[in-house]
Amino acid sequence: MNIGDIPAKWANLDAGRPALVDIPTGRRLSFGELENAVRRLANGLLGMGLAKGDRVAVLARNGIEYFEVYYACARAGLIAQPLNWRLGVPELARILEDGEPSALVTSTDFEAERQALEGQVEIPNWLQYGPGGDDSFERLKARAEDTNPKIPAGGDDPVLILYTGGTTGLSKGALHSHRTLTMGMLNQTVAERVVPSDVYMLTGQMFHIPVALAMNYMAHGCPVVLMNFDAAEALEIIEAERVSAFLGITTMLNWMMAVDGFDRYDLSSLRNIQYGGGPMPETVVKAALDAFPCTLIQGYGQTEGMTMTFLSQEDHAAAVSGNRPERLNSCGREGFVTRARVVDAAGRDVPKDGRTPGEIVIQSEANMLGYWRKPDLTDDTLRDGWMWTGDVATWDEDSYIFIVDRAKDMIISGGENIYSTQVEAAIHQHPGVLEAAVIGVPDDEWGEAVKAVVVMKPGESATEREIIDTARTHLASYQKPRSVDFVASLPKAPTGKILKRDLRDPYWQARGRKV
């Protein structure tokens, strides 16, 4: 199996079949056209001197070229290294130094970042596409051969590094192979019940694992519609392109349902919506089931293991009809190619009583190969064939899993992972701050919102706006606190560790969440 063969399969079966619809540019590509571009780009990259296992980084928003890079890298035995364009140049440079790519592909939207990075990192080949650019990306394809690269690649060969965060807040690369992505896609096929007539709308960014969901639909010959999310535009696209499926997070679904004139849009083509990316209030789930004329499923996953558990269409229907309604607070049960357990520190299953907490562990061929160049962290996460997620949960007598705490104090707001240590470090740039603890609190729009709890130095003072502005200076906008509490002291364990759970509990208990 080679992920890069997806366009080749459908180009052979039906070359004129629609493959990609790029809403921002208005471009449309058939599978035949995509396959031609993939072959040429793969040969062009190899012709630049890249060899099997070399990395190709990408800094761009969603677009046809992004898919070309993914598939071409897979075909040529290379490893794609997508970059979160929301990050600042220093963090981008650190990730590039970690991955050591042999080429960096950028769109002209990020010309300023490209110029800044050129002065900080050594990368042999720089490629660019987009209006006003140097056209090096297109010229590389134009002069390359339109033949299939003769590089043996697939199976357990690595093909993708997706950067996530760790306990220190620093990014780490989850390394996936052709096999792990394929098995994760199989999980999605069964859960989403993909059919050849589907049209998939990719609402998230392509540097995240949800891009594999889009690839899965393409593997079934389904077209993928690319956009950079806007609620009203999403509704227009569903109507115009007859979209049947997409992945939405709490924020997206809330914004879409709040669009003026929502009821006037023809959404009858929708078959299924998957939601995930963080807590989804029960009220939003029920509102979505009422508003959208289709089924819902929930998926719980991580960059390291793709989507691992699912709350099925039937589970949702039963819950809203009054049969086990509490399961709307569950992330469901293990997927088709996944085994999921909730265990204690010794790896023993905790009681299935819905009360006893333990850690979620996952056994699956969709689990990552490991963390890029971090063997110690890999050994701590992948043990005896199981991946330890760090997420604390309970489970009930039927193995439905209920997450009660996020891993390593991570906050998921609007589908984006926010690491409290990064936000705390930024807040500490204010000279008057003595201590800071950052937590996630319930938010109906974003799932979770970032709250900072701050202790000022004796004799010092600050306003909420000053703390937020200080953080904003050092972070991406989505990472900054939305509110600040000032306190005289923070709760601590005898070891001196700040007890963030004591800070979070009052907010979540008020919402009826077990903590």
Secondary structure, 3 states (H helix, E strand, C coil): CCHHHHHHHHHHHHCCCEEEEECCCCEEEEHHHHHHHHHHHHHHHHHCCCCCCCEEEEECCCCHHHHHHHHHHHHHCCEEEECCCCCCHHHHHHHHHHHCCCEEEEEHHHHHHHHHHHCCCCCCEEEEECCCCCCHHHHHHHHCCCCCCCCCCCCCCEEEEEEEECCCCCEEEEEEEHHHHHHHHHHHHHHHCCCCCCCEEECCCCCCCCHHHHHHHHHCCCCEEECCCCHHHHHHHHHHHCCCEEEECHHHHHHHHHCCCHHHCCCCCCCEEEECCCCCCHHHHHHHHHHCCCEEEEEEEECCCEEEEEECHHHHHHHHCCCCHHHHHCCCEECCCEEEEEECCCCCECCCCCCCCEEEEEEECCCCCEECCCHHHHHHHEECCEEEEEEEEEECCCCCEEEEECHHHEEEECCEEEEHHHHHHHHCCCCCEEEEEEEEEEECCCEEEEEEEEEECCCCCCCHHHHHHHHHHHCCHHHCCCEEEECCCCCECCCCCECHHHHHHHHHHCCCCCC
